[in-house]
């Protein structure tokens, strides 16, 4: 039943770049660049480890991890998979 529910979720794989080491606690989940406190960012909802999937905000079931991404990465992911912070 869980597998069937996951199959119906709109989701995409997060192709992240973990080469950078963030220096603050506010950093992009996709590219790991630090995001300034006043800079706009978007929320994403993540599930799984390998591969890490971005879940569409309309398909949340409460088991997702919330993360943030910068605007450039949000556009690469697709704004429909993000929400304003």
N, C-alpha and C positions, 0 to 999 in steps of 0.2 A: 504494500500500500504506500509506503514511504517513497519507493522508487517511482511509482506512478505519479505521485504528487510532485516529485522533483522534475519528472519529464514534462509536466505541464507548465512549469515555471519558465518565464522568459529570463534567460541568463546568457552571459557571454564570459569568455575566459579573460581574466586580467593578465595581460602580457606585461609584467612588471620588470623593471630594471633595478636590481638590488646592488649595483656596483657602488653607489654612493653610501656614505655613512652619515645619517642625519645627526645634526648637532643640537637640535631642540626636540621637544616632545610634539611639536606641530609640524608634521611633514607629510608629503604626498605619498599615498599608498602605492602609486604606480611607479613614479620615478625616484622617490626618496629624497627629493629636494626639500629643503626647509621652506615653510610657508610663513611669511611675516604675520604677526598678530593682527595687523590691520588689513592684510590682503584678503580678497574674497576667495572662498574655497567652496567646494560642493561635497555633500555627503554621498557616500556609496555604501552599499550593503553587501558584505562578502560572506561566502560560504565555501567550506572545503579548504584543503591545504595544497594538494597537488592533483589537478590544477586548481588554483584559487578562482572561484567564479563570482562575477558581479551579478546580483539578483535585481531584477526590475522592482522599483518601489511598490508597484501595484501587486506584487506576488509575495510579499513578506509573510513569513509564518512565525516570526519571533525567535528563530534560532540563529539568525545572521549576526555577524560582527559588523559594527559600524566603523567606517573609516572616512577619511577625507582625501580629496584630490584637488590639485590646483586647476585653474580654469583651462589651461592648455591640455592637460591630461583628461579633464572632463569632456572636452570636445572630441578627443581621440576615442574615448570610451563610447561616447554618445550621450548627449544631455538628457535623453529620455531615461537613462539608467542612473541618473543622479538627482539630488534634491538640493535646494539652497541650504546652506549651513544655518 
